[in-house]
Amino acid sequence: MDDLIKLSVYGITYSQVKDGVYALLLAEENGRRRIPVIVGVAEAQSIAAYLERVQPSRPLTHDLFVSFSHAFGVQLDKVLIYKFENGVFYSELSFSNDEMQVKIDSRTSDAIAIAVRTNSPIYATQQVVEETGLILGDDKEHIVADEPKPREVSLDRYTIATLEKMMGRAAEEEKYERAAEIKAVIEKKRASQNLTDKE
């Protein structure tokens, strides 16, 4: 698993871009990159409830799944976030018992909700982390006082240098999903420039 990067749950924050959803932040182990994953209200509440040790009056769906797997001697070995495409993270759960190993496709939010309940490791491929990871810190050079309002002008019209400053400020303001959106545009512009240079 040399090309895999171990992650941990860094926190959950309410989305500043889209109503009714949350941003689940995954942190790179031994690194500064953070990956924002958009999750629904139910999944965010399920993850937060377990992390905050809130005991529901009746089992939640993820609790039920874990109890079911334990009852039949099945354990979750790891969660792998293996692809990011069109704004969607793709994950799989690797289960095993004494006789077999099975991989099951899963929504990333569900996979992480189960992983935290079973204390199972969470990994992402190097490519996923490079495409979606944001570096957070106190780098004041990234803050620009006169940044245009995000939705007034298409991001494609800004230069890479300006977009990098906008991304830094969005991260500073904890608008992680907005920062991820800007980063995707930067990567697209860089890829386009590389193609032009080769022609």
Beta strands, then each sheet from edge to edge (+ up, - down):
strand 1: 4-14
strand 2: 21-28
strand 3: 33-40
strand 4: 75-85
strand 5: 88-96
strand 6: 101-107
strand 7: 122-125
strand 8: 134-135
sheet 1: 6+ 5- 4+ 7+ 1- 2+ 3- 8+
end
